[in-house]
Amino acid sequence: PASVSHNLLFLLASGTEGGDQNQSLRQFVVKEFVGCLTKPNLADAFIQVIAWVLGEYAMDEANMTVSQTTAQLCELLQWKHLNLETRSYIIMALLKCLSKQENKIKCPVIIR
């Protein structure tokens, strides 16, 4: 499973030969992953991949707003079963999103 996650992230990051194909692939993956967030009990490894993808591509490739992306990530942080490594992926993705925002956005979740 770790190699599958790594290969998917490598494909998304490096892309293929065509720029339009890269953008289409990233848009598709972001849309699919956001849809997966409604499903309960996702594996931590999968949530780590989702967080990384949202932090990297949700706003640039899929035209999600910073508010939409941070709201999705803040909801993830509320899931009780997540381990610390997975929470760190989510926090990293939040920081990436917030660094792209000119105005300050408040995250309603208190990180403990």
Contact map, one row per residue, 1 for C-alpha under 8 A:
1111100000000000000000000000000000000000000010000000000000000000000000000000000000000000000000000000000000000000
1111110000000000000000000000000000000000000010000000000000000000000000000000000000000000000000000000000000000000
1111111000000000000000000000000000000000000000000000000000000000000000000000000000000000000000000000000000000000
1111111100000000000000000000000000000000000000000000000000000000000000000000000000000000000000000000000000000000
1111111110000000000000000000000000000000000011001000000000000000000000000000000000000000000000000000000000000000
0111111111000000000000000000000000000000000000000000000000000000000000000000000000000000000000000000000000000000
0011111111100000000000000000000000000000000000000000000000000000000000000000000000000000000000000000000000000000
0001111111110000000000000000000000000000000000000000000000000000000000000000000000000000000000000000000000000000
0000111111111000000000000000000000000000000000001000100000000000000000000000000000000000000000000000000000000000
0000011111111110000000000000000000000000000000000000000000000000000000000000000000000000000000000000000000000000
0000001111111111000000000000000000000000000000000000000000000000000000000000000000000000000000000000000000000000
0000000111111110000001001100000000000000000000000000000000000000000000000000000000000000000000000000000000000000
0000000011111110000000000000000000000000000000000000000000000000000000000000000000000000000000000000000000000000
0000000001111111000000000000000000000000000000000000000000000000000000000000000000000000000000000000000000000000
0000000001111111111001000000000000000000000000000000000000000000000000000000000000000000000000000000000000000000
0000000000100111111011000000000000000000000000000000000000000000000000000000000000000000000000000000000000000000
0000000000000011111011000000000000000000000000000000000000000000000000000000000000000000000000000000000000000000
0000000000000011111111000000000000000000000000000000000000000000000000000000000000000000000000000000000000000000
0000000000000011111111100000000000000000000000000000000000000000000000000000000000000000000000000000000000000000
0000000000000000011111110000000000000000000000000000000000000000000000000000000000000000000000000000000000000000
0000000000000001111111111000000000000000000000000000000000000000000000000000000000000000000000000000000000000000
0000000000010011111111111100000000000000000000000000000000000000000000000000000000000000000000000000000000000000
0000000000000000001111111110000000000000000000000000000000001000000000000000000000000000000000000000000000000000
0000000000000000000111111111000000000000000000000000000000000000000000000000000000000000000000000000000000000000
0000000000010000000011111111100000000000000000000000000000000000000000000000000000000000000000000000000000000000
0000000000010000000001111111110000000000000000000000000010001100000000000000000000000000000000000000000000000000
0000000000000000000000111111111000000000000000000000000011001100000000000000000000000000000000000000000000000000
0000000000000000000000011111111100000000000000000000000000000000000000000000000000000000000000000000000000000000
0000000000000000000000001111111110000000000000000000000000000000000000000000000000000000000000000000000000000000
0000000000000000000000000111111111000000000000000100110011000100000000000000000000000000000000000000000000000000
0000000000000000000000000011111111100000000000000000000000000100000000000000000000000000000000000000000000000000
0000000000000000000000000001111111110000000000000000000000000000000000000000000000000000000000000000000000000000
0000000000000000000000000000111111111000000000000100000000000000000000000000000000000000000000000000000000000000
0000000000000000000000000000011111111100000000000100000000000000000000010000000000000000000000000000000000000000
0000000000000000000000000000001111111100000000000000000000000000000000000000000000000000000000000000000000000000
0000000000000000000000000000000111111110000000000000000000000000000000000000000000000000000000000000000000000000
0000000000000000000000000000000011111111000000000000000000000000000000000001000000000000000000000000000000000000
0000000000000000000000000000000001111111000000000000000000000000000000000000000000000000000000000000000000000000
0000000000000000000000000000000000011111110000000000000000000000000000000000000000000000000000000000000000000000
0000000000000000000000000000000000001111110000000000000000000000000000000000000000000000000000000000000000000000
0000000000000000000000000000000000000011111000000000000000000000000000000000000000000000000000000000000000000000
0000000000000000000000000000000000000011111101100000000000000000000000000000000000000000000000000000000000000000
0000000000000000000000000000000000000000111111100000000000000000000000000000000000000000000000000000000000000000
0000000000000000000000000000000000000000011111110000000000000000000000000000000001100100000000000000000000000000
1100100000000000000000000000000000000000001111111000000000000000000000000000000000000100000000000000000000000000
0000100000000000000000000000000000000000011111111100000000000000000000000000000000000000000000000000000000000000
0000000000000000000000000000000000000000011111111110000000000000000000000000000000000100000000000000000000000000
0000000000000000000000000000000000000000000111111111000000000000000000000000000000000100110000000000000000000000
0000100010000000000000000000000000000000000011111111100000000000000000000000000000000000000000000000000000000000
0000000000000000000000000000010011000000000001111111110000000000000000000000000000000000000000000000000000000000
0000000000000000000000000000000000000000000000111111111000000000000000001000000000000000110010000000000000000000
0000000000000000000000000000000000000000000000011111111100000000000000000000000000000000110110000000000000000000
0000000010000000000000000000010000000000000000001111111111000000000000000000000000000000000000000000000000000000
0000000000000000000000000000010000000000000000000111111111100000000010000000000000000000000010000000000000000000
0000000000000000000000000000000000000000000000000011111111000000000010000000000000000000000111011000000000000000
0000000000000000000000000000000000000000000000000001111111110000000000000000000000000000000010010000000000000000
0000000000000000000000000110010000000000000000000000111111111100000000000000000000000000000000000000000000000000
0000000000000000000000000010010000000000000000000000111111111111100010000000000000000000000000000000000000000000
0000000000000000000000000000000000000000000000000000010111111111110010000000000000000000000000001000000000000000
0000000000000000000000000000000000000000000000000000000111111111000000000000000000000000000000000000000000000000
0000000000000000000000100110000000000000000000000000000011111110000000000000000000000000000000000000000000000000
0000000000000000000000000110011000000000000000000000000011111111000000000000000000000000000000000000000000000000
0000000000000000000000000000000000000000000000000000000001111111100000000000000000000000000000000000000000000000
0000000000000000000000000000000000000000000000000000000001110111110110000000000000000000000000000000000000000000
0000000000000000000000000000000000000000000000000000000001100011111110000000000000000000000000000000000000000000
0000000000000000000000000000000000000000000000000000000000100001111111000000000000000000000000001101100000000000
0000000000000000000000000000000000000000000000000000000000000000111111100000000000000000000000000000000010000000
0000000000000000000000000000000000000000000000000000000000000001111111110000000000000000000000000000000000000000
0000000000000000000000000000000000000000000000000000011001100001111111111000000000000000000000001000000000000000
0000000000000000000000000000000000000000000000000000000000000000011111111100000000000000000001001100000000100000
0000000000000000000000000000000000000000000000000000000000000000001111111110000000000000000000000000000000100000
0000000000000000000000000000000001000000000000000000000000000000000111111111000000000000000000000000000000000000
0000000000000000000000000000000000000000000000000010000000000000000011111111100000000000010011000000000000000000
0000000000000000000000000000000000000000000000000000000000000000000001111111110000000000000001000000000000111000
0000000000000000000000000000000000000000000000000000000000000000000000111111111000000000000000000000000000000000
0000000000000000000000000000000000001000000000000000000000000000000000011111111000000000010000000000000000000000
0000000000000000000000000000000000000000000000000000000000000000000000001111111101000010010000000000000000001010
0000000000000000000000000000000000000000000000000000000000000000000000000111111100000000000000000000000000001000
0000000000000000000000000000000000000000000000000000000000000000000000000011111111000000000000000000000000000000
0000000000000000000000000000000000000000000000000000000000000000000000000000111111000000000000000000000000000000
0000000000000000000000000000000000000000000000000000000000000000000000000000001111100000000000000000000000000000
0000000000000000000000000000000000000000000100000000000000000000000000000000101111110110000000000000000000000000
0000000000000000000000000000000000000000000100000000000000000000000000000000000011111110000000000000000000000000
0000000000000000000000000000000000000000000000000000000000000000000000000000000001111111000000000000000000000000
0000000000000000000000000000000000000000000000000000000000000000000000000000000000111111100000000000000000000000
0000000000000000000000000000000000000000000110110000000000000000000000000000000001111111110000000000000000000000
0000000000000000000000000000000000000000000000000000000000000000000000000000100001111111111000000000000000000000
0000000000000000000000000000000000000000000000000000000000000000000000000000000000011111111100000000000000000000
0000000000000000000000000000000000000000000000010011000000000000000000000000000000001111111110000000000000000000
0000000000000000000000000000000000000000000000010011000000000000000000001001100000000111111111000000000000000000
0000000000000000000000000000000000000000000000000000000000000000000000000000000000000011111111100000000000000000
0000000000000000000000000000000000000000000000000001001000000000000000000000000000000001111111110000000000000000
0000000000000000000000000000000000000000000000000011011100000000000000001000000000000000111111111000000000000000
0000000000000000000000000000000000000000000000000000001000000000000001001100000000000000011111111100000000000000
0000000000000000000000000000000000000000000000000000000000000000000000000000000000000000001111111110000000000000
0000000000000000000000000000000000000000000000000000001100000000000000000000000000000000000111111111000000000000
0000000000000000000000000000000000000000000000000000001000100000010011000000000000000000000011111111100000000000
0000000000000000000000000000000000000000000000000000000000000000010001000000000000000000000001111111100110000000
0000000000000000000000000000000000000000000000000000000000000000000000000000000000000000000000111111110000000000
0000000000000000000000000000000000000000000000000000000000000000010000000000000000000000000000011111110000000000
0000000000000000000000000000000000000000000000000000000000000000010000000000000000000000000000001111111100000000
0000000000000000000000000000000000000000000000000000000000000000000000000000000000000000000000000011111100000000
0000000000000000000000000000000000000000000000000000000000000000000000000000000000000000000000000000111110000000
0000000000000000000000000000000000000000000000000000000000000000000000000000000000000000000000000100111111000000
0000000000000000000000000000000000000000000000000000000000000000001000000000000000000000000000000100001111100000
0000000000000000000000000000000000000000000000000000000000000000000000000000000000000000000000000000000111110000
0000000000000000000000000000000000000000000000000000000000000000000001100100000000000000000000000000000011111100
0000000000000000000000000000000000000000000000000000000000000000000000000100000000000000000000000000000001111100
0000000000000000000000000000000000000000000000000000000000000000000000000100110000000000000000000000000000111110
0000000000000000000000000000000000000000000000000000000000000000000000000000000000000000000000000000000000111111
0000000000000000000000000000000000000000000000000000000000000000000000000000100000000000000000000000000000001111
0000000000000000000000000000000000000000000000000000000000000000000000000000000000000000000000000000000000000111
